[in-house]
Structure formats: structure tokens, C-alpha cells
Amino acid sequence: MGTYPFERILLATELTEFDVGAERIAFAMAKHCAVPLRAVVPIDSNPEYEAAAPQLSLREDQLVAEEIAALRERANAAGVELEVQVRHGTEAHREIVEEAKSTRTDLIVIRRRGKQGFLAKLLVGEMVSKVIRDTHCCVLTVPRNAGFWQHGILASVGDTPTAQEIAKLAAGIAAACDLPLTIVSVAENQAQQTKTASLNASYVALASTLAKRVQGRVCDGDPAVQTIAVARENAADLIVIGRQRYHLIPFLRGNASIMQKIIGANDVSTLVVPS
């Protein structure tokens, strides 16, 4: 079994029902892979409100403290020692990104979406999208009911600058967890088939230097659709993809990106590798 490729993991949680999946996966990762775990809890800060109603603000702080105590109890029950940092600010995603930067985090674990509202049609929650967009490190997005990976890993790679990094990272996780890895590459048309197959073979060869059970898969068609189909066919419970630039409100400004479609259409965790 290999060494887990992440050394500093940061759980980003707002302590809501939508965060329980991310909490569960972060606990499992820390325990099974023997890596330290830190959590950041971003709290909305409104100086005018806090000055006008200090008693209400104090009560809210007490409620947060109680929820953090409960989070620590859940971590202890999972056999994990958890360090918690509360950060106050006007934008939750900025506090998460800054905490990751200041602690030299190499993986943020975060929910996929929060409560529904005006942005309910987003495949990825607005706050989560901004974290993925702005952070320097990998981001693991976790659906509420997702479980820790135990069947297989899938990496979706193409002709991009980060493809080798995606393949190596996925192979490192597969090796550390003793799981099979499938590397899928998608040709959008027949003219790309030969090049896509050649690239896929090179990524498989690279991953095979790190993991024991690696197979390649070359498909034709829409990259998001094909990646999702192969993941379901192989019962993969972790997908590794690259970060893409995209609009936060795709249904108002155009189509969702491949990355958003893959994250939003799966009930398994998706690891986004920065470009």
C-alpha cells in the first residue's frame, strides 16, 4: 500500500445538514490514511448588526460553539483528532481559501451544494464554485450521502497541461487505498481517436508506475456524459478531474462546464485538480 498523496487536509464546513457528507469523508480519510485533519468554520460577519444587537450576536456565537463541540464529538467517535478554526468574514469562500493558504493545505474537503434557492439550478453550489475557482490546492466535493471509496477510482484526462498530474494523483490514491484505477479519455470526434488513444496509453503507463491495477478506456462523444457513464459502469466511488474556468451561473450565462456536469451528475465524491 502506497503513501497517501495529501499531507494537510482541510475540512470546510458550515455545520449544516448539507455538510455531513464532507465531514464523514474527511473523518474517514484522516483515519484510514493516517493524515492530520483540520476544519475551518466560516461565519458571516456583519459589524453593523453585531454593534446594534450584541446580545443576539453573542447568542449566535454560543450556538456555533455548541455545534463545533458536536463536530468534535463526531470526530472523536470516528477515531480522529480534529483541530477547528473559526473565521469571521463577509464571504465564506474567501475565509476558506485564506485558511487553506495560511495552513499550506493541499486538499480542501467540502460539500457539493447547500440549501436550494435562486441558485438551485447550479450543478455545484455557488460558495463551493468560488472555492474551486480561487484556491491553490485540490478540492474534494462531496455529496451528502457519499461514502468513502472502496470499489474503484476513475480519472478523466485529456490533452491538457494537468493531465499527467491528474493521472499521478489518482494513481497515488489508488495505491494508498489498494483500489483499481480506470483512466478514461474521450475523443469528441473520430478525427481525434488516434491521438486520444495514444495519450490515454501514456497516462496509463505513467499511473502504472505508482499503482498496481490500472486500465485505460477511450470513448467517443461528450466528455462529461462518457466520463459519468464509465464511472457508473465501473462502480467508481471517486472521480478525479481537472479544474476548468466557468461561469458561476451557467443557466444564465451559457452551458455548464464539463467539470460542473461531472460533479453535479454523480452521487460520488469528485476531486478537482487545479490548473
C-alpha positions in Angstrom: 0.0 0.0 0.0 1.4 3.4 -1.0 1.7 6.7 0.8 -1.4 8.9 0.6 -0.7 11.9 -1.7 -2.2 14.5 0.7 -0.4 15.6 3.8 -2.6 18.5 5.1 -6.4 18.1 4.7 -8.8 21.0 5.5 -12.5 20.2 6.1 -14.6 23.3 5.2 -18.0 23.1 6.9 -20.8 25.4 7.8 -22.1 22.8 10.3 -25.3 22.3 8.3 -27.2 19.1 7.2 -25.6 19.6 3.8 -22.1 19.3 5.2 -22.4 15.9 6.8 -21.1 14.0 3.8 -18.0 16.1 3.6 -17.5 15.7 7.4 -17.9 11.9 7.1 -15.4 11.6 4.2 -12.9 13.9 5.9 -13.0 11.8 9.0 -12.7 8.5 7.1 -9.8 9.9 5.0 -7.9 11.1 8.1 -8.4 7.8 9.9 -7.8 5.3 7.1 -4.9 7.2 5.5 -3.2 8.4 8.7 -3.2 12.1 7.9 -3.9 15.1 10.2 -7.3 16.9 9.9 -8.1 20.5 10.4 -11.5 22.1 10.0 -12.5 25.7 9.1 -15.9 27.1 10.0 -16.6 30.3 8.1 -19.0 32.6 10.0 -20.8 35.5 8.3 -19.7 38.8 9.9 -21.8 41.9 9.9 -20.2 44.6 12.1 -23.3 46.9 12.0 -25.6 44.1 13.1 -23.2 43.0 15.8 -23.0 46.5 17.2 -26.7 47.1 17.1 -27.7 43.7 18.7 -24.7 42.5 20.7 -26.8 40.0 22.8 -28.2 38.3 19.6 -24.7 38.2 18.2 -23.4 36.6 21.5 -26.2 34.0 21.3 -25.3 33.1 17.8 -21.6 32.7 18.8 -22.8 30.3 21.6 -24.8 28.3 19.2 -21.8 28.0 16.9 -19.6 26.9 19.8 -22.2 24.2 20.7 -22.2 23.0 17.0 -18.4 22.9 17.0 -18.4 20.9 20.2 -20.7 18.4 18.5 -18.4 18.3 15.5 -15.5 17.4 17.7 -17.6 14.7 19.3 -18.4 13.2 15.9 -14.7 13.3 15.0 -13.7 11.6 18.3 -16.4 8.9 17.6 -14.7 8.3 14.3 -11.3 8.0 15.9 -10.0 11.3 14.6 -8.3 14.2 16.3 -9.7 17.4 14.9 -8.3 20.9 15.1 -11.0 23.6 14.4 -10.5 27.2 13.3 -13.4 29.7 13.2 -13.1 32.5 10.7 -15.3 35.6 10.5 -15.8 37.4 7.3 -18.3 38.7 4.8 -17.7 36.0 2.2 -17.4 32.3 3.3 -15.4 31.2 0.3 -12.7 33.8 1.0 -12.3 32.6 4.5 -11.9 29.0 3.4 -9.4 29.9 0.7 -7.4 32.1 3.1 -7.3 29.3 5.7 -6.1 26.8 3.2 -3.4 29.2 2.0 -2.2 30.1 5.5 -2.0 26.5 6.6 -0.4 25.3 3.3 -3.3 22.9 2.8 -3.1 20.6 -0.2 -6.7 19.3 -0.1 -10.0 21.0 0.8 -12.9 18.7 1.6 -16.2 20.5 1.1 -19.9 19.8 0.4 -21.2 19.8 -3.2 -24.2 22.0 -2.7 -26.0 23.8 0.1 -29.6 24.8 0.5 -31.7 25.5 -2.5 -32.7 28.9 -3.5 -32.3 31.3 -6.5 -29.1 29.3 -7.5 -30.8 25.9 -7.1 -30.2 25.0 -10.7 -26.4 25.2 -10.2 -24.8 21.8 -10.5 -22.2 23.0 -8.0 -23.1 25.3 -5.1 -22.1 29.0 -5.5 -19.8 29.1 -2.5 -18.2 25.8 -3.4 -17.7 27.0 -7.0 -15.9 30.1 -5.7 -13.6 27.9 -3.5 -12.7 25.7 -6.5 -12.1 28.8 -8.6 -9.9 30.7 -6.2 -7.9 28.1 -4.2 -4.4 27.0 -5.0 -5.0 23.4 -4.0 -7.1 20.4 -4.8 -10.8 20.4 -3.8 -12.8 17.3 -3.0 -16.5 17.9 -3.5 -18.7 15.5 -1.5 -22.5 14.8 -2.0 -24.4 14.5 1.3 -24.8 10.7 1.0 -21.4 9.8 -0.5 -19.3 7.2 1.2 -15.5 6.7 1.4 -14.1 5.0 -1.7 -13.9 1.2 -1.6 -14.7 0.0 -5.1 -12.5 2.0 -7.5 -11.1 5.3 -8.7 -11.7 6.9 -12.1 -9.6 9.7 -13.6 -10.8 11.7 -16.5 -7.9 13.0 -18.6 -7.5 14.7 -21.9 -4.9 16.7 -23.9 -4.4 19.3 -21.1 -1.4 20.6 -19.2 -2.7 19.0 -16.0 -3.4 15.5 -17.4 -0.2 13.9 -16.1 -0.8 15.4 -12.6 -4.4 14.1 -12.6 -3.1 10.6 -13.6 -0.4 10.6 -11.0 -2.6 11.9 -8.2 -5.4 9.3 -9.0 -2.7 6.6 -9.1 -1.4 7.7 -5.7 -4.8 7.5 -4.1 -5.5 4.1 -5.8 -2.2 2.7 -4.5 -2.7 4.1 -1.0 -6.2 2.6 -0.8 -5.3 -0.6 -2.8 -8.1 0.1 -5.3 -8.3 -0.3 -9.1 -7.9 2.8 -11.3 -9.5 3.5 -14.6 -8.2 6.3 -16.7 -10.7 7.5 -19.3 -10.1 9.8 -22.2 -12.8 11.0 -24.6 -12.4 11.8 -28.2 -15.1 14.3 -29.2 -14.9 13.2 -32.9 -13.4 10.4 -35.0 -10.5 12.6 -36.1 -9.3 12.7 -32.5 -9.5 9.0 -31.8 -5.9 8.1 -32.7 -4.4 10.9 -30.7 -6.7 10.3 -27.8 -5.9 6.6 -27.7 -2.1 7.4 -27.7 -2.4 9.9 -24.9 -4.5 7.5 -22.8 -1.9 4.8 -23.2 0.8 7.2 -22.0 -1.3 8.2 -18.9 -1.9 4.5 -18.1 1.8 3.8 -18.4 2.5 6.7 -16.0 -0.1 5.7 -13.5 1.1 2.1 -13.6 4.4 3.1 -12.1 2.5 4.1 -9.0 -0.5 1.7 -8.8 -0.9 -2.0 -9.4 -4.3 -2.2 -11.1 -4.6 0.4 -13.9 -6.7 0.2 -17.0 -7.3 2.6 -19.8 -10.6 3.4 -21.5 -11.1 5.5 -24.7 -14.6 6.7 -25.6 -16.2 8.9 -28.2 -18.7 11.6 -27.6 -19.5 14.2 -24.9 -16.7 14.1 -22.3 -19.0 14.7 -19.3 -21.5 12.1 -20.5 -18.9 9.5 -21.2 -17.0 10.0 -18.0 -20.2 9.7 -16.0 -21.2 6.5 -17.9 -17.8 4.8 -17.3 -17.8 5.8 -13.7 -21.2 4.2 -13.2 -20.2 1.1 -15.2 -17.1 0.6 -13.1 -18.9 1.5 -9.8 -16.2 4.1 -9.2 -16.7 5.9 -5.9 -14.1 8.6 -6.5 -13.7 10.6 -9.7 -10.6 12.8 -10.4 -10.8 15.6 -12.9 -9.1 18.9 -13.8 -10.3 22.4 -12.9 -11.9 24.4 -15.7 -12.8 28.1 -16.0 -16.5 28.5 -15.9 -19.4 30.9 -15.1 -20.9 30.6 -11.6 -24.4 30.9 -13.0 -24.3 28.6 -16.1 -28.1 28.7 -16.7 -27.9 32.5 -17.1 -24.6 32.8 -19.0 -24.3 29.7 -21.1 -23.7 26.0 -20.7 -22.2 24.4 -17.6 -18.6 23.2 -18.0 -17.5 19.6 -18.3 -16.3 19.8 -14.7 -19.6 21.1 -13.4 -21.6 18.5 -15.2 -19.4 15.6 -13.9 -19.6 16.9 -10.3 -23.3 17.6 -10.4 -24.5 14.4 -12.1 -22.8 12.0 -9.7 -23.6 10.8 -6.2 -19.9 10.1 -5.5 -17.1 12.4 -4.4 -15.2 14.3 -7.1 -11.7 15.5 -6.7 -10.8 18.7 -8.7 -7.1 19.2 -9.5 -6.1 22.8 -10.0 -4.7 24.0 -13.3 
